[in-house]
């Protein structure tokens, strides 16, 4: 009885204090909420969150507030408010929330994905960006690196041609090895133990939002659940794998020959040890978390988007683009990159852009303001978690013509001569200071993987005619439900294989 009265009194005092502090300020319309539980009892969990929040626009407006347990949160469903948060006031909203789950993933806010905005974050991001320049020239040139993995991918698909197969593991391996080469100058085979560890880790990170939702409470760290324990175990295995890679890299490190991301980070660590150089501290743990972020963001996202692209190709074998309905491409052996032809190249890129505006874009990483800020005329209190609903923005009928239709042609001009961005509400890789650091790498992988696959194979649904589901599963990336397909070597490639 006494504990109930105490909690009730504290809750009442909190709301009185909150009311007094809001005098003269204008706040967003907020969903109904209860102490501790927040708005959760009033939410509909039948629809995916991005769809549900889009529907709530009709009741609460394009931008509204809700309580995620005890945490005040805001949903942004319109591009103008999203651009204000991400671009116009990007630095003001560039911090990230500290949560039990993100602390597990990032070693308590280290790396670049979940760390606070500041000098240290800027330094690590700059190091990652500069490391991408290593892929622009020489033997590790980006196109050649991706095409090497695409070639291996196509060989795996060809080995099972004519049979029903799930391409997920082969695509994941190809994407993983691009990141492996970038980070370590090495690669994995499908049966490598390290590859299996990374696959298990990414499959768990896929359900990260679900784990985070179950960690809601006044002090989830004191009341751990099985999902959190599983996440900790998986991250521990990931960290052990990365530590092993780091030790190997240290042994062969040559300061005069920087070949990959780990080399660049180790060189920066040596420079930071110099008392004459005024740079933030670089530790092994910071290095590991930064590399872990690159794997977490660079592998799962790209491999998932490639699978979504294949699924949409199976659903839309003729997407209304005359030059793209049949990919009869150059049959020269192992081109770097493949000679797709000007029209086919634009078609593929338009297809990829259309997929990126479809179901896979749900939310960006949640920004928070370190001090009270504003979105339009509304006050956003310090520490508010802001959910940018990309799906709603990319399906806004006031900005997109027939947003529910899959229309790659909308990303080409009227003459289908030039790739275009249809309107200002398209930003699948984010915007502002924390825009995706690997956007150009992701776009290159997407284009080249698809070019190699479509150059060599006809893609078909299984004999039962079952098309991939386009419903998807919520995760860090909106996951496609596993599907199967058949691939058949094109005639020219089949003859080339036989004569090889």
N, C-alpha and C positions, 0 to 999 in steps of 0.2 A: 504493500500500500504506500509506504513512505517513498519508495523508489519511484513509483508512478507519479506521486505529487511533486517530487523533486524534478523529474524530467519535464513535467508539464510546466512548472514554474520557470525553469531555465529556458524552455522553448518560448514561453510568453515574453520573458525579458528580452530574448534575442530578437523577436519580431518587433517589440517596442523600440529597441535600439536601432534595428534596421529601418523602421519607419521614420524615426527622427533623423537618421543620416541621409534619407532620401528627399528631404524637404527641398523644393525648388528644382528637382531633377526629374527628367522624363525617362521612364524605363519601358522596356518592351512588354507587350502583352505576354503573360506567362500562363502556362498550363496549370491546372489545379495541382496541388501538391500537399503532402503530409510531412510532419517532422520525421527525420531519419530516412523514411522510404522515398521521399520526394514525389515525383510525378509518376513513378513506376506503376502504382496501382491503377492509374488512369490510362495506361498505354495499351495499344493493341499490338500483340506480338505475333499475330497471324501473318501480317505482311512483313517483308524485309524492311529494315529501319529506314532506308533511303526512300522507299515508296511510301511508307507510312507518314514520314515527315513531309513529303511532297503533298500528300492529301490534306495535311493539317494547314496548308497555306490558305485554304478556303475559309478556315475558321479563325486563324490567328494572324494571317498576313505572311508576307514573304520571309520576314525575319521575326522570330519569336523566341521566348525563353521557356525553359523547363528545368526541373531539378532532377539530376541523375543521382538518386540517393540524396546525400547531403551537399552535393556539388551543384552550384548554380551554373547553368549551361545555356548556350544560345545556338540555334540552328539558322544558318544562312542559306536561303533557297534561290536567291536572285543574283545575277552576275554583278550588278552595280555595287551591292553591299560586299560581295566577295572580293571584287577588285579593290574596294576601299580597305578591307582587312589585309589582303595579301600584297597589294602593290602600293597604293597611295600612303597607307600607314603601315607598310610591311615591317619596318623596324620596330614600331610600337607594339606589334602583335607577333613578333618573331620568336618569343620564348615558347617553351613546351612544358606541359604539366608534368609534375612529378607524381607518378602512380606506382603502386606496388609492382605491377607487371612490367612497366617500362624500366623501372629500376633494375629488375632482374635481367632484362634484355641488354641493358646498357651499362651494367656495372655502376649503378647509381648516377646516371646522367652523363656518362662519358661517350666519346664518339661524336657523330654529327647528327644522327637522326633524332635523338631525344634529349640532347643537351641544351642548356640555356643559351640564348643569343648573347654573344660577347666576344672579346678578343680571342679566347681559346677556340671557340666554335669557328670563327672566321679563319683562324690559322689552319685548322684541320681541313676545312672545306677548300681552302686555297691549295693545300697540298694535294688533295684528291684531284682537283681540277687540273693542276699542273702535271699530275701523273698521267692524265689522259693524253697529254701531248706526246708521251712516249709512244703512243700507238699511231702517230701520224706519219712516221718515216721508218725506213729501214725494214729489217726482217719481221718486225712485229707490227707492221702496218695494219691498221684496223680492218680494212676490207679483207686482206689475206687471212688474218687471224679468224675472222668470223666465217669465211668461206671454208677454211680447213675443218672447222667444226660442223658446218653445214654439209660438207662432203661426207663426213663420218655419219651424220644423221641420215643422209639419203641412203648410204650403204646399209644401215640397219633397217630402214624401211623397205629397201629392195629385197633384203634377205627373206622378208615375210610377204612379198608381193603376192596378190591374189588371195591372201588369207585375211581373216578378220583380225585386226590388231588394235590395241590402245596405244597411241603414239606418245602418251604423257611422259613415260620414263626417258625415252630417247630424246625428246625435246628438252626435258629438264637437264639431261646430261650435256647436251650441246650448249645450252645457256650457261650452265655451271662452269664448263670448261673455258668459255670466253672470259668469265670473271676470274677463274683460276689463273689463266695466262696473264691477265691484267694485274692480279695481286701477287702471284708467286712465280710466274713464268713456268708453270707446270700444268698438268692436266690429269684427269681421272679416267678410269675405265668403269664400265657399268658394274663390275663385280668387286670394285675396290671398297674396303671397309669404310674409308673416309667419305666416299660418295654416299654410302648408305646412311652414315651418320648425318650428313648434310640434308639428305632427303627427309629423314625422320624429323630433323629440326624444322625444316621448312613446312612440313605437313602440320606440325604443331603450331607454328606461327600463323598458319592459315586461319586457325580458329582463335587467334589472339583476341579479337573483340568479344567473343563469347567468354573467354577466361576473364577478361577485364570486367565484363558485366557481372560475373559471379563473384568478383572481388569487391563489389560495391559494399560499403558499410562505413561505420564511424571509424573503425581501425582494422582493416582487413589483414594487416600484417600480423596482428595478434590472434587472428582467427583463420589460419590458413586452411585451404581446401585442397582436395586431391588434384584439381587442375593446376593450381599454383605449384604444388610439389612436382607435378609432371613437367611443367614449364622449367622449373629450376634444374631438374635432372637433365633435360634436353639441352639447356643453355650450358650446363657444366660440360657435357660431352662436346658441344661446339667449341667452347673455350679451350679445352684440352687439345682438340684438333688444331686450332689456330696457334696455340702455344708451340706445338710441335713444328708447325710451318715456320714460325718466327725464329725458333732456335736453329733450324736448318738454314734459314736465310742469313742469320747472324754469322754463321760459320763461313759462308762463301761471300759475304758482303765486301764490296770494293767501292770505296767512296768515289772513285773516278769512273765507275761504270754503274750508273743507276738504270736498271732495266724494268722495274715494276713498282707497284705501289709500296710494298714492304721496303724496298730499297730506298724509296723517297722518304718514307717515314723514319727509317733508321738514320738516314743522313740528316734529317731535320732534328732528330734526337741528339746526334753528336753536336750539331750547331748550337742547340739550346743549352748544352752543357758548358759552352764557352761563356765565361762571365762577361765578355765584352759584347755579347749578343743579347739584346733585350727582347726575348721571346717568351711566351707562356711555357710552362713546364710540359715536357713530353715524357710520358712514362710508357713502359711496356703495356700496361693495362689500357691506356688511352689508344695505343696503336692497335691492340687486339680488338677493342670495341669499334674503332673506325673501320677496320677490315670486316668485322662482323656486320656492320651496317651496310657495307657495299654488297655483301652476299645476301643479306636479308632483303634489300631493295632491288638488287640487280638481277637476281636469278629467278625468284618466284614470279615477279611482275612480268618479265619478258616471256618466260615459258608459258605463263597463263594467257597472255595476250596472243601469242602464236596459236595456241589451241583454240581460243575464241575465233581467231581469223579463219582457221580451218573449218570450224563449225559453221560460221556464216557462209563460207564458200559452198559447203554442202547444202545449206538451206537456199542459197541464191547462186546457183551455177551460172546464171546469166543475170547480171546485176544492172542491165540497161546501158552498159558501155560497150559499144560495138567492138572496140579494139581489145576488150578484156574478156570477152565471153570464152575465148579459147586462147590458152597460153602456149601457142606454138612458137617457142623461143629458139634461139641459136643452139645448135647441137655441137658446138665446139667442145672438146674434152676439158673438163675441170677449169672453166674460165674464172679469173679473179679480177673483178667480180663478174658474175654471169652476164652475158650480153642479152638483156631482156628487150632491148629496143626502146626507143623514146616513149612510144605510146603505152607499151606494157608497163614500163617503169612508173609512169604517172598513174596508171590504173592501180597498180599494187599499192602505191603510196596513198592513193585516195581510199582504197579498201581498208588499209590499216588505220587511216584517220577516222573513217566511219566507225570502225570497231571501237576505237578509243573513245568515241562519243556515245557509244551504246552502253550495254549493261556493266562493263568492267569498271567504269568510272563511278565510284560511289562517294567516298570521302577522302579528303586530304588529312594529313596529320593535324591533330587538333592544336591550333595556336591559342595562347593566352596572353593577356596584357599584364605586364609587371606592375603597372599602375592603372588607375581608372582611365578609360579611354571613351571614345564615342564612335558609334556607327550611325551616320546620318545625324538625326536630331536626338538619338537615344544614348543614354549613359550606359557604358559597359563596365561594371565594377572590376576592380583588380582581381586577378586570378580566375576570371570566367573562362570556361572551356567553350571554344567556338567550333562548331561542326559545320564545315563547308560541304553542303550537299551537292556534289558535282553532278550526280544523276539528275537531280531536279533542274539544275542550271542547263544541262545539255538536252533536256526535254521540255524546255519552256516554250509553249506555243506562241508566246509573244515575240520570241527571238528566232524560232526555227519553224520552217514550213514542214508540216506533217512530221513532227519530231519522233513519232513512234515507228515510222518507216525506216528501214535500212536503205540509205541512199548514198552510196559512195560518190555519185555524180555531183552531189552538192559541194564536194571539195575540189571540183574542177570549174573553170570558168565556162561561159556559155558555149564557147567553141571547143571546149575540152582540150585546150592547148596548154593551160597553166594550172598548177596546183594553187588553191586559194584557201584562206581561212574564212568561212562563210560569214561569221560575225564575231563581235567582241566577247561573246559568252563562251568561247571555246578555249579551254586551257586545261587539257587532261594531265599535264605534267606540273600543274601549279603555276604560281606566278610570284614575282617579288624576290626578296632576299633568300628565301628558302625554296626557290624553284628546284625541281629535280636536278641534281648535279650530273646525273648520267643520262640526260634526255637524248643527246646525240647518239650515244652508244646504244640505247634502247631502240631508237628509230632505225639505226643501221642494222641491228640484229633482226628486227622485225622484217624489214624489207628483204634482206639477203636470205634469211631462212626461208621465207615464202617464195622468193624467186627460185632458189635451188629446188624446192619441193615441186613447185608448179612447172618448172622447166622439165623435170624428169618424169613426173607421175600424173596420171589421171586419178582423181580422188572420187571414191564412190561410197555410198552408204552400204551397210551390210545387206545380205540377201533378204533379210526380213524387212528391209525398207525403213528401219528405225532411224530417224534423224536425231542428232544431238539435241538435248534439251537446252533451251535458252533461258531457263529460269534462274540458274546460278545459285551459289551458296555464299552467304556472307562470310567475309574474312578480311585480312589486311588488303588483299586484292579480291574483287568479287569473283569467286571461283566458278569455273565451268564444271558442271556435273560430268564425271568421267564418261567417255563415249568411245565407241569403236567405229572403225572404217576399214575400207579396203583400198589399197593403192595398186595401180598397175603401171608398169614402166611404159612410157611412150615408145612407139615403134622405133624411132631413131636411136633412142637410148638403149632399147633392148638389143638391137643389132650391135651397138657399140660394146655392150656388156659381153655379148657372145664372142665378138672378135678380139676382145682384150685378152 
